[in-house]
Amino acid sequence: MVKCLNLLRSQQTALEERIATQEKKKDTLTKEMEKLQRMLDQLETSIAEDTKKLNDCSKRLAETEHGYTKVVDTLQLLLLSAKEKVSTTSITHDDTSKHSS
């Protein structure tokens, strides 16, 4: 009977130590999870902020490209108009020179 009690006490002590070790490991893992959760939250916030910045940048880029295209188109029209004017003036000047001769 005493031997049986000693065996049960021994098992109880072993289980208490095992539970204490498991609780310690659980606490460590819980702290690590909390730390990782904070890091994940910060990363998600950073991603959201950077995504907003990227969208703003993309919008500005598209607007700038559109404006640039308009400027180039306008310059081409002006150049074409200037060439036509020079060509018309040149023809008129040539006609005037021929009549003067």
VOGU-3710 file (C-alpha; in Angstrom, 3 decimals, decimal comma):
1> mvkclnllrs> 0,000/0,000/0,000  2,802/2,451/0,940  4,576/1,481/-2,256  1,418/2,275/-4,237  1,071/5,675/-2,499  4,718/6,507/-3,224  4,222/5,529/-6,851  1,131/7,763/-7,118  2,990/10,669/-5,446  5,870/10,171/-7,830
11> qqtaleeria> 3,493/10,215/-10,801  1,771/13,304/-9,391  5,089/15,130/-9,012  6,141/14,146/-12,532  2,832/15,362/-13,943  3,046/18,641/-11,995  6,560/19,239/-13,370  5,430/18,324/-16,876  2,426/20,675/-16,608  4,665/23,478/-15,273
21> tqekkkdtlt> 7,034/22,997/-18,226  4,118/22,991/-20,664  2,641/26,135/-19,076  6,012/27,860/-19,381  6,252/26,853/-23,039  2,653/28,015/-23,573  3,468/31,424/-22,030  6,548/31,751/-24,231  4,558/30,868/-27,347  1,757/33,245/-26,355
31> kemeklqrml> 4,261/36,099/-26,007  5,811/35,216/-29,361  2,350/35,134/-30,965  1,510/38,545/-29,498  4,793/39,926/-30,802  4,178/38,411/-34,238  0,608/39,751/-34,232  1,913/43,269/-33,498  4,432/42,902/-36,314  1,693/41,649/-38,645
41> dqletsiaed> -0,568/44,566/-37,708  2,257/47,042/-38,370  3,008/45,380/-41,691  -0,646/45,472/-42,743  -0,814/49,171/-41,824  2,355/49,854/-43,801  1,026/47,934/-46,803  -2,244/49,893/-46,679  -0,379/53,222/-46,500  2,010/52,263/-49,298
51> tkklndcskr> -0,874/51,002/-51,450  -2,618/54,362/-51,027  0,611/56,172/-51,968  1,025/53,903/-55,007  -2,536/54,586/-56,139  -2,001/58,343/-55,728  1,285/58,124/-57,620  -0,301/56,080/-60,420  -3,125/58,613/-60,701  -0,681/61,545/-60,884
61> laetehgytk> 1,420/59,682/-63,432  -1,618/58,996/-65,634  -2,710/62,647/-65,380  0,811/63,848/-66,194  1,115/61,484/-69,161  -2,262/62,695/-70,442  -1,151/66,324/-70,077  2,152/65,570/-71,793  0,320/63,940/-74,699  -1,887/67,020/-75,057
71> vvdtlqllll> 1,179/69,290/-75,085  2,895/67,138/-77,726  -0,263/67,092/-79,868  -0,613/70,871/-79,563  3,044/71,414/-80,470  2,661/69,181/-83,525  -0,378/71,176/-84,641  1,511/74,447/-84,132  4,476/73,113/-86,067  2,228/71,954/-88,899
81> sakekvstts> 0,452/75,314/-88,922  3,776/77,170/-88,972  5,029/75,018/-91,857  1,835/75,688/-93,815  2,162/79,416/-93,164  5,799/79,420/-94,283  4,852/77,402/-97,338  1,952/79,743/-98,183  4,101/82,828/-97,604  6,851/81,356/-99,751
91> ithddtskhs> 4,441/80,640/-102,626  2,921/84,115/-102,373  6,398/85,651/-102,290  7,457/83,633/-105,346  4,325/84,724/-107,238  4,985/88,348/-106,340  8,597/88,050/-107,508  7,542/86,574/-110,858  5,051/89,389/-111,480  7,655/92,017/-110,640
101> s> 10,119/90,696/-113,196
//
